[in-house]
Amino acid sequence: MRNDTSVLTESTYYVLLSLTTPKHGYAMMQQIEQLTDGRVRMGPGTMYGVLKNLLEKGWIEIVEEAGRQKIYGLTTSGYKVCLAERTRLSQVLQHADNLLKGATDEKI
């Protein structure tokens, strides 16, 4: 699957998250932009590069094809990777909370 020390790029993580329900590339781009209040905007080149990589890793699969449009979905491996990254990010936030809890403007 993946090495426990590996970190997903933000684009990769959001693509995996968006595929908790199957969808095509443009719908993923729209959902990611909406989910992040416009902070993460993926162009077609980035999106399809990420999709190619995820397909090669076996973390997503094509679940339906209608002409040129492909509908992608998470595989079991992709779901596990997404959960592992969520756990990692939660730990990062917990560390920040712990260290910043007592910090004040005077200390910084």
N, C-alpha and C positions, 0 to 999 in steps of 0.2 A: 504494500500500500504506500506508505511514506515513512520517512525517517522521523522519529519523534522530535528531533531538533530542527526540522525544516519548518519554514514559515511560508504561508501562502501570500501571494501578492494580494493587494486589496481588490484588484480586478477579478482575480481568480476566485477569491472568497465570495464576492458578490454574485458572480455568475453561478457558483454552486448554490448559494442561498436562493437565487431566483428560480432555480430548477427544482425546488421542493414541489412545484407543480410543472408538468411539461409545458414547454413553450418554444417558439421560434426566436431567432436572434434579435429581431427588432423589438419584440415584446419584452425580452430580457433587458435590452438597453433602456427602454421606457421605464420598466419597473425599478431598475437600479437607480436611475436618475430621480425618480419619485421617492424611493426609499431613503435616499441620501439628501433630499431637499436640494438637488442639483449639484451637490459637491462632487459627485463622481459621475462623469459623463463619458461614456465609451463610444468611440466611433466604430464604424464597421470593421476597419482594419484590426483594431485592438480586439474587438469582440470575436472575430473569426479566428484570430491567432490564438486567443485563449481557448476557444471551442476546439480547435485542432489539437492543442496540447492536452486538454482534458479527455478528448476521445482517445488519444494515444495512450494515456495513462489508465484508461478504462474507468474513469470516475464519472463519465456521462456516456450516454448512448443515444443514437437516433431511434426514436420510438415511432415515428411516422414520417413519410415523405409524400408531399403533394406537389408534383411538378418539381420546381427548383427549391421550394420551401421545405425546410427540414424542421421537425419538432424534436427537441432534445429533452431528455430526462435524466435524473440522477440514477446511478447504479448503487448497489449496496455499498461498494467501496467508496464511492463519492460521498454518500451520506455519512459514512464513518469518518472520512477526512473532514467533512464540514463540522461534525460534532467535536472532533479533536481540536480543530482550530478555534471553535467557540470556547472550549475549555481553556486553551492557551491564552486567548484574549481575556477571558474572565480573570485568569491568574495575573496577567499584566495589570489589569485595572485594580485588582485587590492590592497588589504591591504598591501601586501609585497611591491608592487611598491610605494605606498604612503609613507610607512615608510622608505624605503631605498633610496628614491629619493634624499634626501639631505645628506645622509651618505657619508663619505669619509673614506679613509684608516686611516686618522688621528683620526677620531672620534671612530673608532672601536678598 
